[in-house]
Amino acid sequence: MGGETSRPKKIQIAIVDNDALALKFTGLFLQRTNPVIRISWTQTEGRQAIQQALDPVMQPDILLVDMSLGDTSGVSVCREVRRRTDRVPVLGITSFTLGQYAQRLADAGGQGLIGKEGLSRLTRAVNVLQHNGTLSGSPVDQTPDVIFDNTETAHRRLRSTTNPLQLLSPTEQRVMELYANGLDLR
């Protein structure tokens, strides 16, 4: 009775990435570098990931979302999850320039953004997010000019504002995001 030690609580992480190889590698890397991390599920489709993240049975402790998905964007996944719940922290990852997504992810209710080139930083970011609720101001914050809110603050903000993009179909939203990234219809 007296000599029992408590085990650290497992951190349930869900990963969304349209690149199946990156998805598998990221999951394996996280589990091997931190024994308390458990990958609860992975998904290549953003729309399916939203449903799973909002399902009380499947809801992860942290949702790790690639910013560039096939069926939608990581920003859209984050916005939809955050608009509907304050329970799931969203950590964005990208192989593109962080400045391309940082402010849009913060506006969509994300808690931080990490580059894929430094996966060792990703493990530290998961730990910081678990303890602080946001990467802003932490040693692993790669976007110090952008403020990421905690889940509760971001959820309240998104619930109180009406975003005209939410009135668009998913395809229309994707076209607008591509256009905002400098792509055109030519």
N, C-alpha and C positions, 0 to 999 in steps of 0.2 A: 504494500500500500504506500508507504512513505517514500520509496525510492523511484517512483514513476516520474518520467519526464514527459512533458507535452511536446508533441511534434508540431513543427510550424505548419500553419494552414496552407494548403495547396492554393496556388493562384491559377484559376481557370482562365485560359486565354483562348480566344477564337481568332482565327486568321482569315482574312479575305484578300486574295490575290488571284488575278486571272492567269498568271503564269504558274502552272502546276509544279514545275521544278522548283521555282523560288518558294512556293508555298510549302512544299515538303522540306526543303533545306532550312527555311526559317524556323519551322516547327521543331525539327531535330536539333538545330543549334540552340534554341531557347531551352529545351528540355535538358540538353547535355550541359549547359553552362549554369543552370540554376535548378537544383533538385526539387524546389518547391513549385516550379512551373509545370503545369499539366496542360496540354493542348486538348481542349474539350471538343472542338470541331474546327474544320476548315471548309472554305467555300470559294469557288471560283466565280460565282455570280453574285453581284451586288444586291440585287433584288431578293434573292433567296437568303442572303446574309442578314438583311434587315429583318425578315420574318423570324429567323432563328434567334437573332439578338434580342428581339422583343418577346419571345416565348419564355415564360417564367421558368420552364424546365430546362431550357437550353441556354439561358442568359449567362454569359461569361462575366468574369470579374473585370476583364479588359478585352476590348475589341480592337484588334490590330488590323488596319485597313490600308491597302495599297491605294495610292491616289489615282492611279491610272488603270481603271478596270475596263472590261470589254462592253458590258451591257449598260453601265452607268459610271459615274465617277465616284471616287472615294469621298469627295466633298459631299456629294448627294447622299451617299450612304450615311455619313456622319450626321448631316442635317436631319434626315428622316428619323434616325435613331434618337438623336438628342431632342428633337421636337416632341417625341412621344414618351421619353423616359429620362429620368435623371440618375438612373442606377448603373449605367454601363459607360465607363470611361472609354473614350475613343482615342487611340494613338495612331496617327498617320505615319506611313512609311512611303518613301519614294526613291527612285534612282535618278530622278530629275533634280534640277536645281530647287533647293528648299524654298527660295523666294517665290517660285512659281505657284506654290500652293499654301504657304504659311498663313497669310492673312485670310484667305478664303476658308481654310480649315478652321481657324479661330472663329471667324464669323459664323460658321456652320455648327459651332459648339464643340469642337475637338479640344482635347487636353494637351496636345503636343504633336510635334512632327520630327521624325528622325530620318536621316539618309540611310539608304540600304548599304552604302559602301562601308559603314562602320557598324557591323553587327554586334561587336562587343559593347558599343554604346547602347544598343537596343536592350540588352539584358539589364543594364543599369537604369535605363529609362523606365522599364517595367517596375523595378523596385521603387524608384522615385514616385512614379504615378500611384502605386499602391499606398505609399505613406503620405504624399503631399496633395494628391488629387489633380495635380497639373505639373507640367514640366517647367512652366515659367519661373524664372529666377533660380533654377537648379543648376548644378554643375554640368548636367547633360543637355541643357537647353541650347540647341543649335540656332535658334531664331530669337535672339534677345530683344529685337525690335518689335516683336509681335507678342501680345499678351493673350495667353490661353486661359480661359475661365475654368473653374472646377465644374463638375457636372450639374450641380444644383443651380448655380448662377446662370450657366449657359442654357439650361432647360427653361428657366423662368424667362430669360430674354427671348428665346425663340418662340415660346408659347404666347408672349405678349405682342409680338410683331407679326404682321401679315406680310409674307414675302410673295411678290408677284410671280416669282419663278414656280412657286408651289401650285399655281393655277395652270401651268403648262403640263403637257403630257410628258412622260419620261423621254421620249424621242426629242421633243422640242427643248427640254431642259439640256439634253446632251448636245444638241446643235448650238445652243447658247453658250455652253461651257467651252466647246471647241472654238467658237468665235471669240470668246473672251481670252483664250490662249493664243490668239493671233492667227488661227487658221481661218480660211475663207471657203466659200462654196465652189471655187473654181476647180 
